[in-house]
Amino acid sequence: MTHTPRPPRIVRWLACSEQLLGQAAERLNAFNVFPVPDADTGSNMHATMAAAHAAVDCQEDGSVDIGATLARAGAAALSSAQGNSGTLLAVMVAGMADPLRGLEALTAPALAAALHRADTAARTSLSDPREGTMLSVLGVVRESVAQTLRRAVAEDRPVETRAVLEETVSACVRDARAAVEATEWQLDELSRAAVVDAGAVGLLLVFEALRAVMLDEDPDTELTEGLHGYAEGTTAEAAGAEDGVEVMCTIELDPMGAATLRHRLTEVGDSVIVAPTRRGEDPQSPVPWRVHVHVPQAEAVESLLHEAGEPQDLLVSDLTGGHDDHGHAHGGH
């Protein structure tokens, strides 16, 4: 019998996530409300995950370093991330990498460490972390893994077994689904629209992809049933859209420069995300950072960026346009 090469599980997780987000993109776009109803959450998350998957898709079966694989995927995702939700998803993927370096198989304790790091990275990258968003789902999933591990220890079960991992990822999805339902009441914008957070639904699909791949099962096609907004195909009212533009770029900074830029961006805009695309050998050395911000006018941000360094891949998008392509580019590569 001919052996058909199969990608490593970590690559299959990214592939399955890309597939599920692609299938859901239009519906996620239709009801995304927070931070602005610009009809692109699904497209942004799908494009970001597609970049992550493409960066490692050439790997065939055999042992791989899970952390190194996720580091490559995360760096690619950050470099091409689109929108608030796409950038935050990229930060999460990249954030999971370091605790998994040197591992060829995922375990529940390793997943716990990776999610803890991802949660920390996501929250520290934001100028104003808000519950009722993707952050809520990530935080609940992180605690879900920790609880499953504590229960296994209390029952005197070895925590690095396949059985505990499968139990853990199944609990992740169950608790993530509950966290998504709760988002409707955590943000006034969502409560008024009577919908859950679109980015949170997208992240639920990413964790469902992880569960399906780890258990060698098909994704649950009924997982999103009953989620307000997604289930009914709700369309967000464009009248509430925020005036202004979204500005994104990559810029090389040291940690102090990044902190300074983040502070200055919060003075002129909101939805600020500043996250490193990779880590340097010296923690204080300059590395590329991905920058995202919503502002009334692009000129103020462009001035701050050029004062801080040399922005690359500078993109400006109209927040009221409701389109998937992200504006126009200014310089850089």
N, C-alpha and C positions, 0 to 999 in steps of 0.2 A: 504494500500500500504506500502510495506517495504521501510524504509528509508535507502538509501545507503550512508554511511559516505563519505564525500568529504573533501580533505585536504583544509586548509586555502589558500586564494589566494596567499599569499607570498610564500608558499611551492609549489603551482602550478606554480608560475612564475619560480622558480628554476628548477622544473621538465620539464617545457616547454623549458627553455633555454638549459638544458641538451639534450633534444631530438633534437632541431634544430641544436645545435653544433655537435651532433653525426652524424646527416644526412649530414652535410656540411664538416665534418672533412677532408675527403680525398681530396676534392677540395681545401680547405684552405691550406692543406699541400703542394699541388702541385705548388702553385704560391707564397708562402711566400718568400719575398725577404729581408725584413728588420727586425731585425738588421743583420741577416745572413740567407742565403737560405738553411736552414737545414731541410726543409720538415717536420716540426712537429708542426706548429702553431695551426692547427685545432685539432690535437690529444691532445696537451697540454691544450687548452682551454676547450675541452670536458672533459678531465680527471679532471680538476680543478672544473668545475661546477658539475660534477658527485659527487665529494667529498662533495661539499657544500650541494647538495640535499640529499645525503645519511645521513648527520648529523641531518637532521630534518624531514626525510621522515616518521617517526613513528607517527607524529602528525596527528590526525584526525580532523573532523570538529568541529567547536566551536570557541570561541574567543581565540586569541593568542596575545602575545605581539610581534608586528612586529619587533621591534628593537632587542629584546632578541633572536628572531628566527634568524634574520640575523647575529647577533653576533656569534651564534653557527655555522651557516653555513660558515661565513667568517673565523672563526678560523680554522675550518676543512679544508677549501679550502687553506688557507695559509700554514697549516702544511703539506699538500700533494701537493702543487702547483708544476707544472712542467713547465720549460722553462720561457722565458722572458714574453711571452703573458699570460701564465697561472698564473704567479705570479702577474702580473699587474691586471688581472681580479680578483684575490683573494683579492688584496688590495682594489679594488673598492667595492666589495661586503661587506667586513669588514668595510670599511669606511662609508658606508651608515647606519650602525646600530645605532650609538648613537643618532642622531636626531629623530629616530623613536621609541625609547624606551618609553614604556607606552602606545603606540597607538595600538588599535585593528583594525583600518581601515585606509587605506592610503588616504591621501588628497593631493591636488596639492601643498599647502604650505609645507606640510611635505616632499613631494617628492623633492621640490626645496631645502630644507635644507639638505636632505640626499645626493643629487647630488653635492651640493656645498662642503660638507664634503668629499665625495668620490673623487672629483676632486683635492682637496687640499692634501688628503692623497696620491693619486697616484703621483702627481707632486713632493711632498716632499720625496717620497720614492726613486726617481730616481736621479742618479748622474748627468745625462745629459738629461733632458726632451726634447723631439723632437716633433715638429708638423709633420703632415703627418702620424700619428700613431693612436693607440687607444685613446691617449690623445686628439687628435683633435676632435674625435667624442664625447668624454665625455664632453669636454668644450663647444661644440656647443649645446649638449643636455641640459646641465646646463643652458645656456643662453636662449634656447628655452622655458624651463619651466618658467624662470623668465619673459620672454616677454609675455607669455600667461597669467600669473598672473597679470602683469601690465595692460594688455588689459581688463581683467575682472574687475579690480578695477576701471579703467577709465569708464567702462560701468555700474558701480555701481551694479555689480553682486556679490553675495556672493561667495567667493573663495573656500570654503570648501565643495561645493556641488559635487555630483557624476558627474553632467554634466561637470563641469570645469575640474575634474580629467580626464574624458574621452577625452575631448578636448585637454588636456595637453599631455597625453601619445600618442595620435594620431599625434600631432605636433612634439613630440620627434622623432618618427620614420621618419616622412617626412624630418626633418632637419638632422637627423643622416644619412639618405641615401645621402643627398646632401654633407654632410661632408666626407663621404666615397669616393664619386666621386672626391672630391677635393684633396684627399691624393696623387693621381697620380702625381700632379704637385707641391707638397710640399716637396718631397724628391727626390734628384737626382737619387738615386737607383731605385725608382719606375718609374720615368720618362723614364729612359733608358730601363727598362724592359717593359714599356707600360702596367703597371698593377696598380691596387689600392692596398692599404695595407691589407694584409690578416687578421691581428688582428683587424683592423677597421671593416672589414666585419663581423667578429665574434661578435664584440660588437654590431653592428647593429642588428644581430639576437637576442641578449639578450634583447635589447629594443623592438624588435618586439614581443618577448615572453611576455614582460610586457604588451604591448598594447593588445595583444590577450586575455590574462587572465583577464585584467581589463574590457574589453568590452565583455567578454564571446563569443569570436569569434575564428574561426580557424586562425592560422598564415597565412599570405599572401605568397603564394607559388611563386608569381611573383616579390617579393621584390628585389631579387638580379639580375634580368634580366638586361643586358646591362652593368654590372659592369666589367670593363676591367680586364681580368685575371680569375675572377671567372666564368663569363658567358661563356667564350670560353674554359674553362678547360686548361688554359695555365700552362705549367710546367716551373718553374724557372730553369735557367742554373746553374747546380752544380759547374761549373768552377769558379764561383764567390764566392764560399763558403769560409768562414773564417777558417784559420788554428787555431788550439788550442782546448780548452775544455770549457765546461760549468760546473761551480761548484755551487752546491746548498747545503744549510744546514739550520738547526735551531740552534740558540745559545742564551743563556740567557745573557742579557746585560742591564745596566741602560742607560738612554738616552745619556749621555756623552760618554759612551763606544760605543754605536751604531754610534754616529756621528764620533767618531775617526776611527772606523772600516770602515765606508763608505768612509772617506777621504783616508785611506790607500789603500783600494781596488781600488779606482780610479787611484791611482799611478801605479798599476800593471796591470789593466785590464779595460774593458768597459762593457756596458750594466749592470751597477751596480744597484741593487735594494736591499734596506734594509728597512724592514717594520715590525712593531710589530704584533704578532699574536693575542694579547689581550692587554687590558689596565690594569694597576695595580691601586689599590686604592690610592696609593701615586704616583703622576706623576714622581717622581724621583727614584722609586723602580725598581729593575731589572725585566724584563719580557722576554719571548721568542721573538726572532726576526727571520724572514725569510730572508735569504741572497741568492742572485743570482748574478753571475758575469761570464763574458767571459774573459779568459786569455790564453796566449800562452802555459803555463804549470801549472799544478795543484799545484805543490809543493810550489810555492811562496804564493799562497792563503791559502793553508793548514797551512803553518807556521804562517801567520797572524791570522788565526782563532784560532789556539791553543794559541797564545799569548793573544788573547782577552778573551778567555773563553774555554768552553768545547763544541765543535760543536756536534750536534746530527744529525742523518740521513744524513750524508755527502755523496752526490752523485756527481760523475764526469762523464760527457758525452763528447764524441768526436763530435765536431761541424761539422766535414766533413763527418760523418757517414751517415747522412740522414735517421736515423732510429727512431722509436717511443719509444723504451725502453730507459731509461735514465741511461746508463752506469752501474757503479758498486758502491756499497756502502762501506763506510769506517766507521766502528765502530758506536756507538750510537744506538738509537732505535727510 
